[in-house]
């Protein structure tokens, strides 16, 4: 029964693995609800600041913020948002695959790239493929904090203002629902008119915007657009965290189901092996009795 003992050990091992994946599924489900609440709570703020930025850009056309001007630099910046931990299916793979195709297009055009990595998985990937990492932040935990994101992101914002970077793209996973997440690469800088499009329900009638600026228009617009970009990055991180927990819950549920299937197959093999051993022993006993 050496084979039977070996199969029993495999069954025990898979049962232990199923307990772990089931526990991780329940933890991810709990974190997923909290992450979705934080993400939905941040959406109204980002939508409102987008409307205000669009209105101000239309109200004071004589001043153009550097974030709305393009330049002829040969370097493109990427803010890559990934997870710190694995076991979340193809979440990171999908967004990094889109990033890789974009980098190949840039290399074919003779351009270079530098990146800001948010998340351990993206940082490791960028280091492996040789992309310059200007700044990074990892171990954000289960809740995003804006003060941890401002520093690394400001490196690319300052480089764009100085004309060293011609565009900045934001790569993350957008949360759609529990079963579906979408990997996107959005242009963050330069800010375009459609990117800061105001709510259509507010613009059904054509009208102008007239504001009183305190202390002056340049100071107000400078501060607002920086806050606007920071809000977009924070929203992307919140969306990515909600997507991470959803993908991990689905992946762990699939692993638990697969472990149950493997246990069933191993038990069937074990029963067949045991039955074969019993049949062999009976045959030997009968043969011995007949010989006597």
Secondary structure, 3 states (H helix, E strand, C coil): CHHHHHHHHHHHHHHHHHHHHHHHHHHHHHHHHHHHHHHHHHHHHHHHHHHHHHHHHHHCCCCCCHHHCCCCCCEEEEEEECCCCCCCCCHHHHHHHHHHHHHHHHHHCCCEEEEEEECHHHHHHHHHHCCEEEEEECCCCCCCCHHHHHHHHHHHHHHHHCCCCCEEEEEEEEEEECCEEEEEEEEEECCCCCCCCCCHHHCCCCCCCCCCCCCCHHHHHHHHHHHHHHHHHHHHHHHHHHHHHHHHHHHHHHHHHHHHHHHHHHHHHHHHHHHHHHHHHHHHHHHHHHHC
